[in-house]
Amino acid sequence: MRFLLRILFSGLSLWIADLLIDSISLRGFGTAVLAAIILGLVNFFIKPILIFFTFPITVLSLGLFLLVINAITYWIASLFVPGFEIYSFWGAFLGAIVTSVVNALLNSLIKDRD
């Protein structure tokens, strides 16, 4: 149940990013949920590879290059989801930040039981 709720929260955070940023376009909430699933898969499979190959740049930038990697993964996810379009790098950059912040706030509402 919590897993499904987290996917819905991710879709909602993508939809909020669409509302706030002009260079992001989502066809609807169903597209946002599909994009959230694809973004999770991209973050699981592709993001570690990007982090590995850009580790020296990440260290030199004191970790700020991870924001660029987040934008790249956001853009890669948009390539796989019809109806989810990003029109500029800055749209992907800001979208990744907004999505991360909103998703973190929404996921904090779910209490993990140990």
PAVO-475856 format. One line per 3 residues: for each residue y, x, z of C-alpha. Coordinates in steps of 0.2 Angstrom, whole numbers, plus 5000, padded with zeros to 4 digits. Layout:
BEGIN
Y:X:Z ~ ...
//
This chain:
BEGIN
5000:5000:5000 ~ 5012:5014:5005 ~ 5008:5023:4988
5013:5007:4978 ~ 5029:5005:4988 ~ 5034:5023:4985
5032:5020:4966 ~ 5043:5005:4967 ~ 5056:5014:4977
5055:5028:4964 ~ 5058:5015:4950 ~ 5072:5007:4960
5080:5024:4962 ~ 5079:5028:4943 ~ 5086:5011:4940
5101:5014:4952 ~ 5104:5031:4943 ~ 5104:5021:4927
5118:5010:4934 ~ 5128:5024:4940 ~ 5127:5036:4926
5133:5032:4908 ~ 5122:5045:4899 ~ 5105:5037:4906
5098:5022:4899 ~ 5083:5011:4905 ~ 5077:4996:4896
5072:4987:4912 ~ 5065:4988:4929 ~ 5047:4989:4922
5052:5004:4912 ~ 5060:5012:4927 ~ 5043:5010:4937
5034:5017:4922 ~ 5046:5032:4921 ~ 5044:5034:4940
5025:5036:4937 ~ 5028:5048:4923 ~ 5041:5058:4932
5028:5060:4947 ~ 5015:5067:4935 ~ 5028:5079:4927
5033:5085:4944 ~ 5015:5087:4949 ~ 5009:5096:4933
5024:5104:4924 ~ 5037:5108:4938 ~ 5026:5121:4947
5024:5130:4930 ~ 5043:5130:4927 ~ 5046:5136:4945
5033:5150:4943 ~ 5041:5157:4927 ~ 5059:5155:4933
5056:5162:4950 ~ 5068:5177:4948 ~ 5082:5166:4942
5079:5155:4957 ~ 5080:5169:4969 ~ 5096:5176:4961
5104:5159:4962 ~ 5099:5157:4980 ~ 5088:5142:4975
5102:5132:4965 ~ 5092:5135:4949 ~ 5080:5122:4956
5093:5109:4952 ~ 5092:5114:4933 ~ 5073:5113:4934
5074:5095:4941 ~ 5085:5090:4927 ~ 5073:5098:4915
5058:5088:4922 ~ 5069:5072:4922 ~ 5072:5075:4904
5054:5079:4900 ~ 5049:5062:4908 ~ 5061:5053:4897
5052:5060:4882 ~ 5036:5051:4887 ~ 5043:5034:4891
5050:5023:4878 ~ 5065:5014:4884 ~ 5071:5028:4895
5084:5039:4887 ~ 5095:5053:4893 ~ 5109:5057:4881
5115:5074:4889 ~ 5110:5088:4900 ~ 5123:5083:4913
5116:5065:4913 ~ 5099:5072:4917 ~ 5107:5084:4930
5116:5070:4939 ~ 5102:5058:4937 ~ 5090:5069:4945
5102:5072:4960 ~ 5105:5053:4962 ~ 5087:5049:4960
5082:5062:4973 ~ 5095:5056:4986 ~ 5091:5037:4984
5072:5040:4983 ~ 5074:5050:4999 ~ 5084:5037:5008
5072:5023:5002 ~ 5056:5033:5007 ~ 5064:5036:5025
5062:5017:5027 ~ 5043:5019:5027 ~ 5036:5025:5043
5021:5036:5042 ~ 5008:5032:5055 ~ 4997:5047:5061
//
